[in-house]
Amino acid sequence: MFGLALSVYAFLAGLYALVRNDDPLGETARRAGIAVWVAVTAASAVLVYCAFRNDFSVAYILQHSNRALPGPYKFAALWSGQEGSLLFWCWLLATYGLVLRLRHKVDTRLVAHASVVISAVQIFFLVLVNFAAHPFAMTIGAIPADGNGLNPLLQYPEMVIHPPMLYLGYVGMTVPFCFALAALIMKYPGEKWIHITRRWTMIGWLFLTCGIFLGSFWAYKVLGWGGWWGWDPVENASLLPWLTGTAFLHSVMMQEKRGMMKVWNMWLIFSTFLLAIFGTFLTRSGVVSSVHAFAESDIGPYFVYFLALTFAVCMFFYVRNHAHLQSEHKLESLVSRESSFLFNNVLLLVAAFAVLWGTLFPVLSEWVTGHKVTVGPPFFNKVNIPVALCLLLLTAVGPLLAWRKTSTESLRRNFLVPAIIAVSSGILLVAFGMKPWVEISYFYSLMTIMLSVLVAATIASEFIRGGLVIARHNDSNIFHGMWILTRRNTRRYGGYIVHVGVIITMIGFAGVAFYQNNEQELGFGDKMSIGPYTLVCRSYTQDDKPNYSSEWAILDIYKGGKQITTMYPEQRFYKASQQSATMVANRSTVMEDLYLVYTGKNPENGHPIIKAHLNPLVWWIWAGAHFILVGTIIALIPNMQTKSKKPSLRERARALVEDDVESRAPVEAGND
Amino acid sequence: MKIVRKMLPRWAAILLFGSALLLMGASGDPTGQRFDRLGHNLMCTCGCNQVLLECNHVGCTTSEQMRQELKLSMARGDSDDVVLAGFVAKYGPTVLSAPTTTGFNRVAWIMPVVIFFAALTAVVLVIRVWKNRKPTDPPASGGDTGSGELDEFRRRAREETTI
């Protein structure tokens, strides 16, 4: 409640100070915003303390913890239920607000406006925590000796870091939204705000990406169905702001380089924030059925009102100040970097629309026809895979296009070798037995691998070209040249590393067409085969621990007649929550995952029933995520400075060309 | 550079050979493939909201029973449509994992395609409009850097970045 009062003060005093140009009052608003962080941090710490103290007089702790719950999961209980996760959301938002306010000198006036907007968002979430989903509500009646425990599906190490990452991403999208709305409200002159916003968006995007991958990893390791993405509404909800955020990170370059797309970028940021809130609404309202519905309640209408109000505010200021965003849009050629960004944005938004459409269609269908339908993986795969392949093609072509205009000759010169390599890869795969004509999924896999090879070849050529030029100039080797190249333009080459991560991930996705599984009851010494592996049941047993009891099988794994390892698929029964969960045994290699699930036991003879999955190329998905992470971090690092004194015009022209030389050959039109 | 030139084809070959070897074993028995395909067109009705063949709830009897029904239907020689129609008749339309292509459900499939082509058309039109606009600013020629000198820089750029 104290945090809410401070937020209201930060909002009202900040607003009044901006209207009246009252700087001292504005400073008090800024400090009140900082104090919000102290208040919300204290509240969050108290809730965690209650979990560690097993204080079941707090209803939230009673519902989401128990005495035997290990420490890290007691900590994770903070975000495992509706009320706690909203408090955690408030804390993250307050933390972002703290950083924003502490760095107010970057542009005092802009930050003051953004600070008012973030206070408004903070008020909404603190109202929820104080009046709709109170995390400190007391237990009614007698206090039980032990709690109900944490949902077993959440008792995994990945779940300790997945939600914070995802929330950091969702909440992180609030900051660029605040800057964008602030810039629109104050008719901010110039493009400085977009530089600030881009960095914040990258940070939010990075966390969101990590959150999505960690969630996927968790689903793979924990849910035990052998897959990592099920197109569940909650998963889709995380993908929506990611897609629009990705579109913004590309189109923002058009605004920075050419002063174009100002309105488009503004609405992309607004949409990203609105979709992040919409995702939260989907997760918590129960409006659509979900596997991940851990925190459903009746707070959905609050989010609907907030979404409507936010949209109305954005629209109001856009209508009022849109003249400020007008810019001259002029292109010299269809074959240019600008065009590729436009197509990239459109494809990303089409993908976002398809995901949103599929997620909401059951609701729409029920509303129109009175019958609910299911929109599951077959729909999303059919609709999104072609779009993803188009995006891959653009990822390959885009870097080869120059700003303004690219000549056919230049395109041919830069594209020929990568295209030959990609086509050769396709021919080789078919020659080695891949049959894309048998099933559409095989065709998609082939195209994915070919296009990924194409992207890899174009990116490699970019690095090699630039690295060679620098190596010649500095009299060093090509690898040092590439290193200097990356440090001189971290954003560009960090971006390329992100693209490498994307194609590695896509190769992992391509393996889906070839997943196999087999299920069998295994007694002592029984065998089961899947792909090149033979599983032999050495034994099966059970155990009892304070938090859970468990059963597991001991399986010796043979490949080519030779034992390579022993695996232990397990099933646990959590005592406090009276729920079961599987502990998957997974042997992951670069080529394939052998993924074993203890699905149950035959009640008549007690033999375990094992489901074995052979999933090719899954390792690549997680490897790609690491590249995306590293690439984004590199892109966030400021460029290495090469010149200290102000260069002459002639030197600038030379530097311009050298910069282009480093990055790529086709300098077709003027300096930019 | 020579090392890179030598190694690149090798890495590419290893990658491709590995992928090909991996993907070679794609073809399985047709019955198993059909079961897999149909099973992925159906949802488990136990309330787990998962695809039938991916429902892994401990002790879920619904999915096991449905899988047996699917096997029986296939063994009877029913066509795909008959198999799926049988499940819809028994469990309702939500048993299908994707909307059908009849009635209002068609809208689910049509809309993304319409949006896709409409968006691409819009972009092409926008680019054409922007391209046909006359320039209002002076050509970006680099101030006092003469066009001859700039051409020389361009020539050098091409020359130095040719691998």
Interface residues (C-beta under 8 A of the other chain):
Chain A: L223 G224 W225 G226 G227 G230 D232 S289 S290 V291 E328 H329 K330 L331 E332 S333 L334 S339 L342 F343 V346 L349 V350 F353 A354 W357 G358 F361 S365 V368 T369 H371 K372 V373 T374 V375 G376 P377 P378 F379 K382 V383 V387 R413 V417 I421 S425 L428 L429 A431 F432 G433 M434 K435 V438 E439 Y442 S445 I449 V453 A460 S461 I464 R465 G466 L468 V469 A471 R472 I478 I507 G511 A513 F514 Q516 G531 Q571 S580 A581 T582 V590 M591 E592 V597 T599 G600 K611 P616 L617 L649 R650 A653 R654 L656 V657 D660 V661 R664 A665 V667 A669 G670 N671 D672
Chain B: M1 V4 L8 A12 L15 L16 F17 G18 S19 A20 L21 L22 L23 M24 G25 A26 S27 G28 Q33 H40 N41 M43 C48 N49 Q50 V51 E54 C55 N56 V58 G59 P93 T94 V95 L96 S97 A98 P99 T100 G103 F104 N105 A108 W109 M111 P112 I115 F116 A119 L120 A122 V123 V124 V126 I127 R128 W130 K131 R133 P135 T136 D137 P139 A140 S141 G142 G143 D144 T145 E149 L150 F153 R154 R156 A157 R158 E160 T161 T162 I163
